[in-house]
Amino acid sequence: MTVPAQAISAEVAIVGAGPVGLFLAHLLGQAGIQTVVLEKRSGPEAPSMAIGIMPASLRLYDRVGLASALVTAGVQVQTALVHDPPAILGQLDFSGLPPPFPFILTLPQGELMRLLREKLALRPSVRLMVAHEATGIRQDADSVHLRIQNAQTGLPAECTARYVAACDGHDSPVRQLLDIPCAATVYPPSFVMGDFPDDTAPSRQAHLYLTSKGSIESFPLPHRQRRWVALSPGGGQDTATLLQQVKIITGISLPAQAEQWHSFFTPKRQLARSFHRGRVILCGDAAHVMSPIGGQGMNTGFADAWHLAGILRQTLRAGAALDPLLAGYASARKRAFCIAAARAARGMWLGAHTGRLFSAARSLFIRRVLLRPPLARHLPAYFAMLTLPPPPPWEFP
């Protein structure tokens, strides 16, 4: 007996309920666009992963009434100290950035996603469907037909939408179904990171340690926790490697049993050859991936979502021609990606080199050039992504 497929319809289908897909859903919901969000996972996401939300992204969230909830849940990082132990080379002060967000917000990705999911209840035109995976795509002149499967029951379904946004991550099954190739480069260094309780006095300071033996990044998190990211010179992936590097470089002993979350990553750069095929558009990591050092990847995806939401509103509500708008989307978002990815690669390169000679030259350059006028005045906006090309200033009702 053949089980008939469940029929689902919407103006826009979003594949992937990560931060970028959920933000896009809010933007479309704010405009009253009938939207279905398909997420193949049913359980909770890992609690941390990406943590930095930049002022430019907060401005976009503010336009749809979400920034206040994010700021309340996160930690406002106002200064970042740069160390070459035992000396402090200098600091970056974000408090002078333009209002209303003169800081970098740290909010673990899992908490951000939970908050965005909860707020979707206020968007009556948006439907979130978990445990539903896209397994096939067919397009005609007016619509996209997604073949999907319920991961819990195994039952098939079909979703018909005017447009589909693929927000399904760096390995994007939708991109693979469309047979869109990617140019990818894997970088040599590897990093290990973990979240630990922070028993020191409440702090809004981030720390960057650059030494001849490696580098460490440290960021405050909500609930009196702190993220530690270490260069892994030998490629070690375990907690012991992280603890050893933190101890050697900073002198701080972190308790292994108190680690709340742990991960290992080897950065890569990846760019899809095309950002759309027909009525299916790639967004966020499905379109491009950069080194996570510097926290720019997720934020570049938020700008993608903003740009794409404006295009979908123009086509669905104002009858604008799709192809010219998508050509502009691909051009603008590739340009923003290339700038951000180059910055992330430079930051990674600066911290990934070891050895006394390079370390001494790096410290001298940071102290005498980067953290002194005139460059020092421009660095906070640079690291806060305020100097990247912004997406179009769409208005969402």
Legacy VTK file of the C-alpha trace (Angstrom):
# vtk DataFile Version 3.0
C-alpha trace
ASCII
DATASET POLYDATA
POINTS 397 float
0.000 0.000 0.000
1.378 3.404 -0.968
1.001 6.119 1.658
-0.084 9.412 0.032
2.268 12.299 0.581
1.160 15.105 2.870
0.719 18.358 0.916
2.211 21.549 2.355
2.114 24.935 0.677
3.619 28.334 1.386
4.860 31.426 -0.353
8.404 30.754 0.874
9.986 27.574 2.220
13.147 27.900 4.303
15.264 24.768 4.604
17.284 24.887 7.824
16.333 26.392 11.204
19.744 27.598 12.270
20.343 31.238 13.264
20.243 32.517 9.670
17.163 30.519 8.674
15.290 31.572 11.812
16.205 35.240 11.317
14.986 35.044 7.718
11.739 33.489 8.980
11.248 36.438 11.345
11.863 38.933 8.546
9.347 37.220 6.280
6.892 36.836 9.142
7.179 40.543 9.926
6.094 41.202 6.338
3.185 38.750 6.630
4.608 36.332 4.048
3.327 32.765 4.393
6.466 30.831 5.321
7.281 27.260 6.292
10.610 26.428 7.948
11.852 22.851 7.538
14.433 21.536 10.016
15.678 17.954 9.810
16.740 17.820 13.463
14.210 17.371 16.226
16.419 17.588 19.318
18.200 20.587 20.837
21.250 22.026 19.146
24.671 22.060 20.762
24.590 24.789 23.418
27.346 27.032 22.123
29.120 27.064 18.713
29.076 30.651 17.361
28.790 33.290 20.083
29.395 36.783 18.648
26.619 39.098 17.419
27.994 42.297 15.934
26.459 45.802 16.164
25.544 45.762 12.464
23.521 42.567 13.036
21.875 43.983 16.163
20.707 46.944 14.089
19.003 44.527 11.696
17.416 42.614 14.568
16.248 45.906 16.053
14.306 46.693 12.895
12.048 43.700 13.567
11.791 44.131 17.334
14.216 41.392 18.408
17.375 43.211 19.512
16.191 43.995 23.034
15.586 40.315 23.855
19.022 39.362 22.497
20.817 42.085 24.455
19.007 41.089 27.657
20.069 37.453 27.216
23.694 38.133 26.207
26.827 39.830 27.521
27.949 43.216 26.228
31.687 43.047 25.497
33.015 46.589 25.666
36.772 46.033 25.728
39.249 43.476 24.433
42.717 43.230 26.007
45.629 42.015 23.870
48.377 40.175 25.806
51.880 38.958 25.202
52.385 37.592 28.731
53.429 38.983 31.065
52.805 42.299 29.281
49.552 43.821 28.030
50.111 45.143 24.531
46.996 47.301 24.560
43.234 47.177 24.266
40.342 47.721 21.901
37.532 49.869 23.296
34.153 49.305 21.682
32.286 51.754 23.949
32.909 54.562 21.462
31.045 52.818 18.650
27.898 54.559 17.394
24.750 53.987 19.465
22.548 52.158 20.128
24.893 49.147 20.271
28.403 50.276 21.318
29.545 46.728 22.091
29.884 43.221 20.705
27.251 40.900 22.130
28.146 37.361 23.157
25.228 34.948 23.132
25.772 31.225 22.523
24.213 30.019 19.306
22.007 27.487 21.054
20.485 30.187 23.271
20.017 32.490 20.301
18.181 29.766 18.390
15.940 28.919 21.348
15.032 32.581 21.692
14.324 32.971 17.975
12.177 29.824 17.965
10.145 31.070 20.933
9.564 34.443 19.275
8.302 32.756 16.092
5.047 32.153 17.969
4.409 35.877 17.448
4.598 35.438 13.656
1.260 33.850 12.618
2.320 33.536 8.974
5.323 31.335 9.864
5.172 27.582 10.497
8.169 25.679 11.905
8.330 21.968 11.082
11.048 20.032 12.881
12.204 16.522 11.917
11.478 17.220 8.243
14.281 16.764 5.733
14.322 17.897 2.109
15.199 14.922 -0.111
14.340 16.178 -3.594
13.637 19.324 -5.608
11.597 19.954 -8.729
10.935 23.372 -10.226
8.452 24.659 -12.757
7.712 28.129 -14.109
5.872 29.322 -10.995
6.847 27.131 -8.061
9.349 24.891 -6.324
8.260 21.432 -5.217
10.257 20.005 -2.317
10.075 16.311 -1.586
10.481 15.953 2.164
10.454 13.156 4.700
9.462 13.068 8.338
12.600 11.846 10.124
10.567 10.452 13.027
7.806 8.600 11.169
9.452 8.080 7.786
6.295 9.381 6.081
6.753 11.398 2.879
5.435 14.882 2.206
5.648 17.499 -0.493
6.030 21.216 0.075
5.111 23.590 -2.740
6.369 27.163 -2.482
6.890 30.120 -4.754
10.514 30.345 -3.569
12.907 28.286 -1.454
15.728 29.654 0.698
18.481 27.137 1.481
19.830 27.991 4.940
20.979 24.437 5.633
24.643 24.920 6.476
28.075 24.451 4.977
27.353 20.958 3.598
23.899 22.118 2.345
21.894 19.128 1.072
19.802 21.556 -0.980
22.901 22.926 -2.704
23.937 19.360 -3.457
20.504 18.540 -4.852
20.864 21.558 -7.134
24.344 20.362 -8.144
25.912 23.759 -7.454
29.701 23.305 -7.064
31.842 25.055 -4.450
35.414 26.296 -4.436
36.909 25.301 -1.065
40.215 25.796 0.733
41.094 24.145 4.056
43.479 26.220 6.163
46.481 24.543 7.870
45.888 25.508 11.534
43.456 23.725 13.843
41.755 25.025 16.992
40.208 23.530 20.080
37.659 25.325 22.255
35.494 24.897 25.312
33.183 26.729 27.729
33.989 26.838 31.437
32.501 28.496 34.535
34.011 31.910 35.172
34.459 32.431 38.917
36.154 35.812 38.574
34.289 39.067 39.111
31.678 39.688 36.386
33.558 41.006 33.386
32.703 42.360 29.978
36.264 41.988 28.773
37.514 39.706 26.042
41.164 38.627 26.033
43.549 37.725 23.220
46.882 36.115 24.115
49.531 36.059 21.395
52.768 34.273 22.315
55.620 32.354 20.762
53.929 29.097 21.927
50.514 29.735 20.464
47.427 31.890 20.841
44.365 31.938 23.092
41.068 33.800 22.760
38.768 34.201 25.751
35.256 35.680 25.765
32.695 36.224 28.544
29.397 34.370 28.164
26.040 34.601 29.959
25.487 32.709 33.214
29.028 33.407 34.500
30.759 31.293 31.857
33.686 31.946 29.536
34.672 30.636 26.111
38.323 29.606 25.557
39.696 29.055 22.039
43.255 27.752 21.602
45.490 27.106 18.636
46.152 23.372 18.613
49.765 23.122 17.373
49.826 19.324 17.402
46.267 18.891 16.137
44.999 17.638 19.501
41.204 17.630 19.680
40.514 16.805 23.325
39.944 18.821 26.482
43.446 18.001 27.701
44.923 19.875 24.734
42.841 22.946 25.516
43.724 22.875 29.215
47.409 22.465 28.449
47.488 25.365 25.996
45.577 27.682 28.329
47.933 26.838 31.189
51.118 27.261 29.121
50.069 30.532 27.514
48.039 32.306 30.201
49.067 30.556 33.421
45.388 29.865 34.173
44.378 26.359 35.297
40.930 25.403 34.053
39.186 22.442 35.761
38.575 19.673 33.216
35.505 18.384 35.065
33.825 21.795 34.839
33.857 22.033 31.044
30.337 22.739 29.770
30.903 22.269 26.053
33.796 21.279 23.794
34.626 21.407 20.085
37.496 21.138 17.608
37.653 22.767 14.192
39.892 23.247 11.201
38.872 26.478 9.427
38.064 26.558 5.753
36.966 29.010 3.093
34.166 27.915 0.783
32.198 29.792 -1.865
29.361 28.435 -4.003
29.780 29.084 -7.720
26.190 30.332 -7.921
23.957 31.681 -5.167
20.731 30.561 -6.802
19.257 28.191 -9.319
15.819 29.129 -10.569
13.643 29.937 -7.568
15.969 28.342 -4.997
18.397 30.749 -3.293
21.383 29.945 -1.075
21.810 31.940 2.123
24.414 31.957 4.914
26.797 28.995 5.171
25.010 27.235 2.315
26.428 29.974 0.078
29.762 30.720 1.752
31.967 29.682 4.669
34.879 31.550 6.236
37.230 31.031 9.158
35.287 31.494 12.415
38.185 33.439 13.916
36.836 36.949 14.420
33.186 35.866 14.578
32.143 37.182 11.160
30.581 34.151 9.470
27.199 34.028 11.215
26.882 37.814 11.020
27.539 37.802 7.283
24.717 35.263 7.064
22.361 37.606 8.941
23.050 40.291 6.318
22.360 37.698 3.595
18.988 36.979 5.203
18.116 40.665 5.388
18.979 41.200 1.720
17.087 38.091 0.607
13.992 38.921 2.688
13.761 42.291 0.960
13.988 40.648 -2.448
11.263 38.131 -1.626
9.013 40.889 -0.359
9.608 42.917 -3.540
8.735 39.974 -5.785
5.793 38.615 -3.789
4.155 41.897 -2.803
5.267 44.418 -5.431
5.581 42.103 -8.445
9.225 43.009 -9.059
11.220 40.912 -11.544
13.236 38.260 -9.722
16.310 37.819 -11.921
17.761 41.357 -11.627
17.247 41.329 -7.865
18.984 37.964 -7.498
21.864 39.146 -9.667
22.291 42.073 -7.281
22.027 39.741 -4.288
24.760 37.444 -5.605
27.069 40.340 -6.463
26.614 42.220 -3.195
26.757 39.206 -0.896
29.824 37.728 -2.637
31.591 41.071 -2.240
30.721 41.270 1.461
31.813 37.665 1.944
35.159 38.178 0.218
35.947 41.203 2.411
34.891 39.458 5.631
36.642 36.183 4.724
39.880 38.019 3.979
39.688 39.763 7.354
39.022 36.472 9.122
41.971 34.855 7.343
44.291 37.736 8.311
43.237 37.489 11.938
43.738 33.722 11.903
47.173 34.104 10.278
48.209 36.647 12.906
47.420 34.258 15.751
48.413 30.957 14.145
52.153 31.604 13.795
54.506 30.583 16.578
58.207 31.049 17.283
60.112 33.728 19.162
61.177 35.842 16.189
57.705 36.065 14.659
56.118 36.619 18.076
58.484 39.485 18.917
57.832 41.163 15.552
54.057 40.661 15.929
54.014 42.185 19.412
56.056 45.157 18.244
53.680 45.700 15.300
50.599 45.486 17.522
51.998 47.807 20.181
53.580 50.412 17.897
51.245 50.357 14.874
47.863 48.642 15.320
47.012 49.930 18.795
48.313 53.462 18.338
46.793 56.390 16.434
45.668 56.672 13.734
44.834 52.963 13.269
43.652 52.490 16.839
40.719 54.851 16.230
39.427 52.719 13.368
40.002 49.199 14.727
36.863 48.892 16.924
34.559 49.583 13.947
36.669 47.228 11.807
36.367 44.312 14.246
32.696 45.112 14.904
32.000 44.698 11.142
30.697 48.254 10.817
33.024 48.878 7.885
31.616 46.070 5.714
29.240 46.953 2.855
25.738 46.985 4.406
22.749 45.193 2.892
19.985 47.312 1.310
17.954 49.442 3.728
14.674 47.610 3.244
11.706 48.631 5.360
9.764 45.839 7.070
6.277 46.752 8.337
LINES 1 398
397 0 1 2 3 4 5 6 7 8 9 10 11 12 13 14 15 16 17 18 19 20 21 22 23 24 25 26 27 28 29 30 31 32 33 34 35 36 37 38 39 40 41 42 43 44 45 46 47 48 49 50 51 52 53 54 55 56 57 58 59 60 61 62 63 64 65 66 67 68 69 70 71 72 73 74 75 76 77 78 79 80 81 82 83 84 85 86 87 88 89 90 91 92 93 94 95 96 97 98 99 100 101 102 103 104 105 106 107 108 109 110 111 112 113 114 115 116 117 118 119 120 121 122 123 124 125 126 127 128 129 130 131 132 133 134 135 136 137 138 139 140 141 142 143 144 145 146 147 148 149 150 151 152 153 154 155 156 157 158 159 160 161 162 163 164 165 166 167 168 169 170 171 172 173 174 175 176 177 178 179 180 181 182 183 184 185 186 187 188 189 190 191 192 193 194 195 196 197 198 199 200 201 202 203 204 205 206 207 208 209 210 211 212 213 214 215 216 217 218 219 220 221 222 223 224 225 226 227 228 229 230 231 232 233 234 235 236 237 238 239 240 241 242 243 244 245 246 247 248 249 250 251 252 253 254 255 256 257 258 259 260 261 262 263 264 265 266 267 268 269 270 271 272 273 274 275 276 277 278 279 280 281 282 283 284 285 286 287 288 289 290 291 292 293 294 295 296 297 298 299 300 301 302 303 304 305 306 307 308 309 310 311 312 313 314 315 316 317 318 319 320 321 322 323 324 325 326 327 328 329 330 331 332 333 334 335 336 337 338 339 340 341 342 343 344 345 346 347 348 349 350 351 352 353 354 355 356 357 358 359 360 361 362 363 364 365 366 367 368 369 370 371 372 373 374 375 376 377 378 379 380 381 382 383 384 385 386 387 388 389 390 391 392 393 394 395 396
